[in-house]
Amino acid sequence: MGVSKEQVESSLNSKLNPSHLEVIDISGGCGASFSVEIVSEQFEGKRLLERHRMVNAALEEEMKEIHALSVKKAVTPEQWKKQQESNQSNPAA
């Protein structure tokens, strides 16, 4: 039995206290592959590699059953805000 999207969300919520979290099961429902977008104040002052390691550490138990984890975004609230403002001012045509 794989890991559920809810298990991944629960672990990330409890350990990284994100202000935004999006978890997508990209394995077709078997719980082996997930895509994550996360915004957390705990990423402040950390390099991208450190942020990814923090996400992996938060999912230590789940990673025993997850075959692929794609961290699409791991940003601070300030970076997230700037990205959202940029997206609104430059909508895709």
N, C-alpha and C positions, 0 to 999 in steps of 0.2 A: 504494500500500500504506500502510495506516495504522500507527499506533503500537500496540504490544502492551502489555497490562497489565504484563507482566514488565519491559518497558523503562522504564515509568513508575516501577515499584517500585524497580528498580535505580538509577535516577538519584536518586530521593528518599532511598534508603538510603545511597548513597555521599556525598551532599552535605549531608543534614540529620541523619543518624544517629538516626533515630527509635526510640523505645522501643516505639511502637505505630504500625502503618501498615496501613490498609485502602484498597485501590484497587479500584474497581468499574468495569468497562467498561459504560457505560450507552448505548452506541451500537448495541447489537445485534451486536457482534462486528467492526465495521469499524474500530475504533480511532480514532474521531473525537471521542468524548465520554467523559469520565471523572469519577467522583465520588471524592474523596479525604478520608480522615480520618487526621490525622497528629498524633503527640505527640512533641515534641522539646525537649530542654533549650536548644537554640539560640533558642527563642522567648521565653526568659526576658527580661523587661524590654521586650519589643516590643509595640506596639499591634497590634490585629487586622489592620489594613491592611498593616502592615509584614510580618506573618507570611504573609499571602497573597502579597505580593510576593516573599518568600523562596521560597515554593513555586513560583511562576511562574518565578523566576530559576533554580531548580534544574532546571526542565524546559524551559529555553530552547530547546534543539534540538528536543525533542519537540513544543513548542508550535507549531512551523512546520507540523505536520501535524494537530494537535488543534484541533478547531473549538470545543469547549466543555469547560471544566474547572470543576467545582463543588467548592470546598473546603468540605466540610461542617463539619469541625472542624480547627482548627490551635491546639493548646493545649500548655501546659507539662505535665510529668509531675505536678506538684502539682495543677494544675487537673483533669487527667484523673482522678487519684485521688479528688478531691472529687466529681467527677461520678459516678464508679462507686459510691462510697459512698452518694451521694444516690439513685441508681437502685436500689440494693439495699434501702434503707430505705423507699422509696416505690414498690413494684412496681405496675405498671399493673393495673387491675382487669379 
